[in-house]
Amino acid sequence: EMVKRGWILRNTIIWHKPNSMPSSATDRFTVDFEYLLLFSKSKNYYFNQEKELSVDGIQNRNKRCVWSITTGCFKGPHSAVYPEKLIEIPIRSGCPERGVVLDPFFGSGTTALVALKQNKKFIGIELNKEYVKIARERISLLK
């Protein structure tokens, strides 16, 4: 749908969850990953490439797009809170300092927390009023 609306899909990142919840399904494999999608509105956009050690540990290389990051725990009524570590790199790479990060599925406000810690602004869109309340409470703890 984003592509139909004029956005350009630049990357598909796979979030591998090494500690994912087990599944009791007997007719399929347990899903232990999710997608993160990197879109831009134009061909020319801000991107600060991240580096990582190569497999042999000798040289830096461009960061790969399969990330193993453990899920966190959240003691609130939101069941799909992702860890801050998951979005630190996308926000740092895709938004300049004092830039604006858009999260169209704002949920509990994790994107806002990471954006603020990186000296960036944010716009969050969330339909669930309970989640908005949770996000506001979490954000207020940073100030």
C-alpha positions in Angstrom: 0.0 0.0 0.0 2.9 2.4 0.8 4.3 1.8 -2.7 0.9 2.4 -4.3 0.9 5.8 -2.5 4.2 6.9 -3.9 6.7 5.7 -1.3 9.9 3.8 -2.3 10.7 0.6 -0.4 14.4 0.9 0.2 15.1 -2.0 2.6 13.3 -4.9 4.2 15.0 -5.7 7.5 14.3 -9.0 9.2 14.1 -8.9 13.0 15.1 -12.4 14.2 13.8 -13.0 17.7 16.1 -15.5 19.4 13.8 -15.7 22.4 10.5 -15.7 20.6 7.4 -17.2 22.2 7.0 -20.9 21.5 4.0 -22.0 19.4 1.8 -25.0 20.1 0.8 -25.3 16.4 1.6 -28.7 15.1 0.9 -28.0 11.4 3.6 -25.3 10.8 6.9 -23.9 12.0 7.1 -21.3 14.8 7.6 -17.8 13.4 10.5 -16.1 15.1 10.9 -13.0 13.0 9.2 -9.8 11.9 9.8 -7.3 9.1 10.9 -3.7 9.4 10.4 -1.8 6.2 12.4 1.3 5.3 10.6 3.7 3.0 11.6 7.0 1.5 9.4 9.5 -0.3 12.1 10.4 -2.9 15.2 8.8 -4.5 17.4 11.4 -2.7 17.0 11.0 1.0 19.1 11.1 4.2 20.8 7.9 5.1 23.8 7.4 7.4 25.2 4.0 6.7 25.9 1.8 9.7 29.0 -0.4 9.8 29.6 -3.8 11.5 32.4 -6.3 11.8 32.6 -8.8 9.1 32.3 -12.5 9.9 36.1 -12.8 10.2 36.1 -9.8 12.5 38.8 -8.0 10.6 37.1 -5.3 8.6 34.0 -3.1 8.9 31.3 -3.7 6.3 27.9 -2.3 5.6 25.4 -3.4 8.1 23.4 -6.5 7.0 19.6 -6.6 7.1 19.0 -9.6 9.4 19.2 -8.5 13.0 19.0 -10.9 16.0 17.7 -8.8 18.9 15.9 -10.3 21.9 12.4 -9.2 22.7 11.9 -7.2 25.8 9.3 -7.3 28.5 6.7 -4.6 29.1 4.5 -4.6 32.1 1.7 -2.6 30.6 -1.5 -3.6 28.7 0.2 -3.4 25.3 1.1 -6.8 23.9 3.4 -5.8 21.0 6.0 -3.5 22.5 9.3 -3.8 20.7 12.7 -3.2 22.3 14.4 0.2 21.9 17.5 -1.5 20.6 15.5 -2.6 17.5 14.9 0.9 16.2 18.0 2.7 17.5 19.8 2.0 14.2 17.0 2.8 11.8 16.3 6.1 13.5 20.0 7.0 13.7 20.6 6.0 10.1 17.4 7.4 8.6 16.9 10.7 10.4 19.4 13.5 10.9 19.8 15.1 14.3 16.9 17.5 15.1 15.0 15.8 12.2 11.5 14.3 12.6 10.6 10.6 12.9 7.1 9.4 11.9 5.6 6.4 13.5 2.1 5.7 12.0 1.4 2.9 14.5 2.7 4.6 17.6 1.5 2.1 20.2 3.3 2.5 23.5 5.7 5.2 22.2 9.0 3.3 21.9 9.8 5.2 18.7 9.4 8.5 20.6 11.7 7.4 23.4 14.5 6.5 21.0 14.0 9.6 18.8 14.2 11.9 21.9 17.3 10.2 23.2 18.9 10.8 19.8 17.9 14.5 19.8 15.2 14.1 17.2 11.5 15.1 17.1 8.7 12.6 16.5 5.2 12.4 15.2 3.1 9.5 16.5 -0.2 8.4 15.1 -2.3 6.0 17.3 -6.0 5.2 17.3 -6.1 3.3 20.6 -6.6 5.9 23.4 -5.2 3.5 26.0 -2.0 3.2 24.1 -1.8 7.0 23.7 -2.0 7.2 27.5 0.8 4.7 27.9 3.0 6.5 25.4 2.4 9.9 27.1 3.4 8.4 30.5 6.5 6.8 29.1 7.6 10.0 27.3 7.0 12.1 30.4 9.5 10.0 32.3 12.3 11.3 29.9 11.6 14.9 30.7 
